[in-house]
Amino acid sequence: MAHDTWDGSYAEKTWDGDTVVRVHRWGERWSVWRWYDGADWTDRWYGNLETPWQRTPLGFDTQDWALDIVASGHPRTSSWHADFKDADELAWMVQRGTVSASDAAAVHTVGDQLMERTRRADWPFDANWDDWLPSSPARAVLMPAGWDRLEG
């Protein structure tokens, strides 16, 4: 959501942080992100609530739902902790009329389901994330011309 005072400008930047591995099971309304520093997994986790991914000629499309879950620690240990993030942003979107109250309630329902899974440390939190690491460092792929235009 762009703030009313945003002038439309942006700055291109190259990602220079830890690698983010993002796991999405087909049809789910969320993905789980985890950071890898090149040697070890960090103890940061992120549950992103979103529409189920749709394959396109360019990859996958989804729409972020604002409400998220952040977790830290090691699953199924006393260090494991999870909380909601950006509930205030979703409430602001309802107040602004960009999201209906019923859609926001549906997002909260999905959020509650993912939070339950997160707190129990069910899949994918208990999976072997090393299986999802690329075999060699991935390089940025240039987007093809016309990637930003909808067809039809």
SULVENPE-V399737 format. One record per residue. N is the residue number from 1. RES is the residue in one letter. SS is DSSP state (H for helix, E for strand, - for the rest). PHI is phi in degrees with one decimal (none if undefined). Layout:
N,RES,SS,PHI
N,RES,SS,PHI
This chain:
1,M,-,none
2,A,-,-88.6
3,H,-,-70.0
4,D,-,-56.4
5,T,-,-92.3
6,W,-,-66.3
7,D,-,-91.1
8,G,-,89.8
9,S,-,-80.1
10,Y,-,-153.6
11,A,-,-128.9
12,E,-,-77.1
13,K,-,-137.6
14,T,-,-96.6
15,W,-,-62.6
16,D,-,-131.8
17,G,-,-92.8
18,D,-,-62.7
19,T,E,-63.3
20,V,E,-110.4
21,V,E,-102.2
22,R,E,-118.1
23,V,E,-109.9
24,H,-,-135.4
25,R,-,-92.7
26,W,-,-49.5
27,G,-,91.1
28,E,-,-72.3
29,R,-,-104.2
30,W,E,-165.3
31,S,E,-132.7
32,V,E,-118.0
33,W,E,-112.4
34,R,E,-143.3
35,W,E,-102.2
36,Y,E,-127.8
37,D,-,-89.0
38,G,-,103.1
39,A,-,-128.0
40,D,-,-142.6
41,W,E,-76.3
42,T,E,-79.0
43,D,E,-98.0
44,R,E,-99.7
45,W,E,-133.7
46,Y,E,-143.9
47,G,E,-104.9
48,N,E,-101.3
49,L,E,-83.5
50,E,E,-165.1
51,T,-,-68.4
52,P,-,-57.1
53,W,-,-65.1
54,Q,E,-120.0
55,R,E,-70.5
56,T,E,-130.5
57,P,-,-60.2
58,L,-,-100.6
59,G,E,145.8
60,F,E,-136.4
61,D,E,-115.9
62,T,-,-152.6
63,Q,-,-126.3
64,D,E,-70.8
65,W,E,-105.5
66,A,E,75.4
67,L,E,-70.7
68,D,E,-136.7
69,I,E,-125.6
70,V,E,-113.5
71,A,E,-134.3
72,S,E,-146.4
73,G,-,99.8
74,H,-,-113.9
75,P,-,-51.2
76,R,-,63.1
77,T,-,-128.1
78,S,-,-68.2
79,S,-,-81.1
80,W,-,-72.5
81,H,E,-147.5
82,A,E,-139.8
83,D,E,-143.6
84,F,E,-75.4
85,K,E,-131.4
86,D,-,72.0
87,A,H,-61.2
88,D,H,-66.1
89,E,H,-67.4
90,L,H,-64.0
91,A,H,-62.1
92,W,H,-62.7
93,M,H,-64.3
94,V,H,-66.1
95,Q,H,-59.8
96,R,H,-77.5
97,G,-,85.9
98,T,-,-86.5
99,V,-,-135.8
100,S,-,-76.8
101,A,H,-60.9
102,S,H,-69.2
103,D,H,-66.2
104,A,H,-63.8
105,A,H,-63.7
106,A,H,-64.9
107,V,H,-62.3
108,H,H,-62.2
109,T,H,-63.5
110,V,H,-63.1
111,G,H,-60.7
112,D,H,-63.1
113,Q,H,-65.2
114,L,H,-67.8
115,M,H,-62.7
116,E,H,-61.2
117,R,H,-61.6
118,T,H,-64.5
119,R,H,-63.4
120,R,H,-78.8
121,A,-,60.7
122,D,-,-75.7
123,W,-,-52.6
124,P,-,-95.2
125,F,-,-63.8
126,D,-,-95.4
127,A,-,-78.7
128,N,-,-84.1
129,W,H,-68.8
130,D,H,-58.8
131,D,H,-63.7
132,W,H,-98.9
133,L,-,-72.8
134,P,-,-66.2
135,S,-,-71.6
136,S,-,-142.0
137,P,-,-56.7
138,A,-,-81.3
139,R,-,-107.7
140,A,-,-61.2
141,V,-,-107.2
142,L,-,-70.6
143,M,-,-74.5
144,P,-,-70.7
145,A,-,-56.9
146,G,-,84.6
147,W,-,-61.5
148,D,-,-94.3
149,R,-,-112.0
150,L,-,-79.4
151,E,-,-83.7
152,G,-,74.0
